[in-house]
Every structure is written in structure tokens, then in C-alpha cells.
Amino acid sequence: MAAALARLRAGTGASLAFAGRVTESGVLLNAFDGPVVGPLRGVLLGTGHGVGGRVAAQQRALSLPDYVGSPAITHRYDQVIRAESLRAMAAAPVVVARRCVAVLYVALRTSQREMGRLLDAVSLEARALEQDLAVTDVLRRLRDRHAAEDSVRRSRVAEAYADLRALADEVGDPRLRSRLLDTAGLLVDPVPGAAAPHLTGREADVLALLSTGLSNQGIAERLGIGLYTVKDHVKNILAKLGAEGRLDAVARARRLGLTP
């Protein structure tokens, strides 16, 4: 926003370029380029009132050769505009996904008969800002979606890893047990050079189930061992990893490549 206002003011030679963020309550004037001499900063324009309130409500650009004398707007904010010594003004809406999110202004401290240049400049800058915001919104949505998908994949891999280890413990054939553990090992990615602590086989089983979000009681039932035995294993895991709690232990284990 700051760059857009700087370009707008420099390109038009205006006294002031500013912007308002559209909120549920109206248009909050919160960004400025140029000297602000009056109480304009932080003013909240009611919907439909003043230049910004009308532009936001109608989603149409507007120009006024002389703000205070114009019949095109309500004059609820004349005192603020007079204190700022603003006269000619043009404003355009910034619309993203059919919703007005901001209003851009350019203003002079003198009246102006020909407003076409100012109106064109603020409208073009508003369109450019819309494109930037639209791209940013798309990228944010993609990041959020990918993060959610990665979380689901990680959860499924962690569950498969834990199931393979638990299944290996139930198998009597040593060779088959070894193959199951080797297969489980393919799902983890040890970090080269990491000072990973040595965990016993049972501690590794408990840690694998911890990473799926199971409670101590759930781990005990899954492994067919006592609840207090699980608690002892969890205590040992926390100590070996230097973790402050279960979630911290899982996070540390993943960073060390001990779990998926």
C-alpha cells in the first residue's frame, strides 16, 4: 500500500495520497503519503458518507473539483476536510473477489476544474493494487491447502509407521518381523549427523504411537501392555529427547528423523 500511495502522489503531483481500509463499520483512513496537517489520520467514515464511504458502498470511482462545495456527497466530515485544507479529491475502490477492501484517494489543497487526470491515475493504481492483492490471496490459499494436505499425508504415514511396528511385535517369525521393521524404516528419514538418542525397541513403538496422537491408554491397548508401563516409557522418551511434553517430544523426534 505504501508503494502504491507513493507512486500515486509522485505521478499526480498531489498534496496528499491516502487510503482507507474497509471494515464492517466503514472506511478507516490508515495509510498516508504526504503531510497530514489535520485530524484526518484514523478517521472512520460511515458507509455511504463522505467520498470514501460512497466509493466503498457503490464500488465506483468518484472525483470532486471542490469537496466542501460538492452536492454529490454527504458533508458529515467537512470539519475534518477543512482542517486538512483539502479541496479537489478523487478516490477509487479496491475490489477483490467482488468485495471492496480499500479505497485509494488523491487530493489537492486547491480546487481543480479538470479532474480527469486525477481520476484516471487513482483508478489505474487501484486496479494494479487489486491484481497484487488477488495474486497474494491465491498464493495464500494455495499455501494453506498444501499445508493441510501435507498434514494429512504426514498423519497417514505416521499411522502406517506405527501400525507396522506394532504388527512386527505381534509376529512370531523373526524373519518376517525383521522385514516389517525394515519396511517401517523406509517411512522415516534419519537426519545425517543428528545426535539422535538411542531408544529401545519398545520406546520406539511407544513414540511411533505417540506421534499419531494416541493417549497413554490407547497406546497400552494397542501394544497390549500395562498403562503404567506406557507411562514409564513416555517418561524415558521425554528424558532422552530433552522434551518438555508429549507434543514437544513428537516434534523433536520428527526433526531427528526418528518418526515420519
Disulfide bonds with the S-S distance in Angstrom:
none
